[in-house]
Amino acid sequence: MSGILDSVNQRTQLVGQNRLELLLFRLNGRQRFGINVFKVREVLQCPPLTSIPKLNALVRGVAHIRGQTISVIDLSMATGGKRIENLDNAFIVIAEYNRSVQGFLVGAVERIINTNWDAIMPPPKGTGRASYLTAVTEVENELIEILDVEKILNEISPLGTDVSEEVAKTLTTEGSENKIIFIADDSSVARSQVKKALTTLGLEIEVAKNGLEALRRLKEIAEETGDVTDKVGVLVSDIEMPEMDGYTLTAEIKNTPELQNLHVVLHTSLSGVFNQAMVKKVGADDFIAKFHPDELATAVQKWLVNTDK
């Protein structure tokens, strides 16, 4: 298993082509789950875990890995399931989200699959774990559930969403008072976080749950106004979204005459040196790593008042 991610750095050519690779794993049963390979640093057999007093109940302990102390979250418990008992046969998926590194305890790790974002669909309504799913896909006639890790992490350690008073005093939307801010993100928690941070700017905010939904709505607005920027001041988009990812959404916007003047800020928990190259490739105006309210609000304000086309 130690070699399962050996070629991860060679996989970046998939990004920007509405494609992704998923690492498949199981928790406490037959159901398979997926996580984007680009968020994964390493997969390893579960090492000894050290218990620390007053840890969140979902955190099984900490592991000391390559000189770093990493909290290990039981993904089964975090999604309302049973505790993973047999640690000797369990694995830890070490991943980076929102500028920090976490370990996710899983029952078994299978393999990496290559797929398209248009094959990743919003979760069906009414499923038992629906509130913890951000998307689903089908592999070998089985439903693969993609967890809303941002929701899980926020329940364990909530992120602050308020812009600081110091930064708030510097924000201005002069000249953009009648514009709206458009947000595209598949995670309900992330949408809420972004919206809360950007309310400081005092503008109307509209949201979409994925790139395809956002593109359709932006085209509707452009049909009404002639140019989408007559109404929309800036788009803040996640990168990982079902049906259409943020890179593809940005490329579509920049290649559509009535949309191409729209400023796009990509806002993602994805890490890696390839991000800046991809931002430039698809024509995005800015890239902000999740999640820091001051940085996000400042970046959005910059592009709201930047009228250069």
Buried (B, 14 or more C-beta within 10 A) or exposed (E): EEEBBEEBEEBBEBBBEBBBBBBBBBBBEEEBBBBBBBBBBBBBEBBEBEEEEEBEEBBBBBBEBEEEEBBBBBBBBBBEBEEBEEBEEBBBBBBBBBEEBBBBBBBBBBEBBEBBBBBBBBBEEEEEBEEBBBBBBEBEEEBBBBBBBBBBBBEBEEBEBEBEEEBBEEBEBEEBEEBBBBBBBBBBBBBBBBBBBBBBBEBEBBBBBBBBBBBEBBBEBBEEEEBBBBBBBBBBBBBBBBBBBBBBBBBBBBEBEBBBBBBBBBBBBBBBEBBEEBBEBBBBBBBBBBBBBBBBBBBBBBBBBEEEE
